[in-house]
């Protein structure tokens, strides 16, 4: 099982060539095994990106999300009390992005590697990443 960062979900859906070979392999393996955790905060991030015009697709948000969710063995994961608590402790002084913190905390709680291009997250010794 892996956790997918929001941009990884988007790239896998729209621009798979943006993914590294390791990321593509991890996604394929997780698809064929125990799945890919899709943090519910990513739903909001994708909605905001579409609203701001930073993602342009020919269909509305909800049909787009449905296509994404149907495309892989995604497992939607909400914010548990444990994830919420850990997210306040991870990167306390260095990363103010709540979505990054929630997604990272999810990977810690689930003991799953985080697939991300984000260099700050990849440099962290607090989470295990794939890129």
C-alpha positions, 0 to 999 in steps of 0.5 A, a space after each residue: 500500500 502507498 499514499 499518493 500525493 495530490 499532484 501524483 494523482 493528477 499526473 497519473 490521470 492527466 500526464 503520466 509522463 510526469 511520473 518517475 519510473 519508480 513512482 509509476 512502478 509503485 502505482 502499478 504494484 499497489 494497483 495490483 495488490 492492496 491499493 493506493 490511499 487517496 487522502 480526502 483532502 486531495 479531493 478539496 485540493 483538486 477542486 480548488 485547482 480546477 476552480 482556479 483554472 490550474 487544471 483544465 479538463 473537458 468535464 466537470 469536477 465530479 465526473 472528473 473525480 469519478 473517472 480518477 477514482 475508477 481508474 485505480 485501486 484507490 482507497 479514500 482515507 479521511 482524517 482520523 483523530 490520530 492523523 489530525 494529531 500527527 499532522 500538527 506535529 509533522 513539519 511544525 515549523 517548516 511546512 505550513 500547508 495543511 494538505 501536505 501535513 495531512 497527507 504526510 501524517 496519513 502515510 505515517 499512520 498507515 505505515 505506507 510510503 508516500 509517492 511524491 515529487 515534493 522535494 521538501 517532503 522527500 528530504 524529510 526523515 519523518 516520512 518514507 517517500 518514493 520518487 
